[in-house]
Amino acid sequence: MSKSILGLSIKSFPLLQRTPIRRPFLRVNFAQVLRTANISFCDCQDPPKMDLPEGILMGFGNPLLDITCTVEDNVILEKYGLEANAAIIADEKHDALFDELMNMENVIYSAGGACQNSMRIFQWIVQTPFRAVFTGAVGKDKLGDRIEKRARADGILTLYQLKDELPTGSCAVIINGQNRSLVANLGAASLFTEEWVDEEENECALSRATYFYFTGFFLAVCAPVVDRIARMCCESKRIVILNFSAVFVLQMQREALANILQYVDIIICNKEEAIAYGDTNDWKTKNIFEIGSRLQKLPKANCRPRLVMITDAVCPVLVFQDNDRVLEYPVPKVKPGEVFDTNGCGDAFVGGFLAMYVQRMPLDYCIRTGIFASQQVLNVVGVQIDKLPKFSEKCM
């Protein structure tokens, strides 16, 4: 029986009521600041950026081959019992779906999976190849080779763990107008093991990286690797970024999260995931400002203040810092073009943010780059880097 992948949900959630909270927060709305100062973000002089060493960022996720097709009717959806706006895990009845999509004329292949998409957007912005390293498990098959080829073409250094037991994971993306139906088959990605950490080539990459990004999807696959590397980062004063990714991760990996969060320097989630974390831990509140503040103040194994970012498709991005400081970044309204595909927008936000963050740019710059990147992928089917214009900060 199919199960919903809540992390891939494309539902829009209503604006949450901002009920009074117990402690006062210092809230800064940057749109109001810029209007008051009569300047725009583009008027500001670009801060100087650093030359990035190879492999400065390492991402851990589930590599999937996105197989994207655009259809004009619901025939294929009805054939495989799919909803127009849904995301599910594939079961046996969907086996033939992937073969059928790959035989269509308008099929588009891209190296997908949430973390890999973020690394690709990161590379699109920094423009120098192999600043980002990505790992996850793939099968020893043609799909695995195709994913690696696509990822490397986008500038990512891939260090996949190869598996014989299952084929490379894939995700069928069926677009019909502004609707899209996702069917994910993790395949080999579900088999990642801790043995990868002890391989010589991977040890070199781990020692070279300064920033480590984990998705909740990967945590659900191999929590021991996340825990081990997070501890290493804490001891060596390196940065750990964790994306909650999905509600089911928070519900099913509560113990693993409790162990790992003390080492996490940056938490990224959306509103639904933030509220789900509060519910899972019996915080008895759905106030997003209180939840964000409590996440920021969770115990930490080092003295570096934690940063918490809560995103939303319509409402401002909220950033929680120490000393009860909350920053709000409005999300500009988007006019749909000929193609409107929200697949990968959250991944693009992360990639844009990290591209500036690893260059030690001001936080405001990092957030705005993330928002800019997320909006660039809206009018492209799938996360196709070759379809995006060359990144220029002047366009922001």
Secondary structure, DSSP 8 states (H G I E B T S, - for coil): ---B-GGG-------------SS--EEEEHHHHHHHHT--GGGS---------TT-EEEE---EEEEEEE-SSSHHHHHTT--TTEEEE--GGGHHHHHHHHTSTT-EEEEESHHHHHHHHHHHHH-STTSEEEE-EEESSHHHHHHHHHHHHTT-EE--EEESSS---EEEEEEETTEEEEEEE-GGGGG--GGGGGSHHHHHHHHH-SEEEEEHHHHHH-HHHHHHHHHHHHHHT-EEEEE---HHHHHH-HHHHHHHGGG-SEEEEEHHHHHHHHHHTT-----HHHHHHHHHTS--SSSS--EEEEE-SSS-EEEE-STTEEEEE--------S----TTHHHHHHHHHHHHHTTT--HHHHHHHHHHHHHHTTTSSSS-GGGS----GGG-
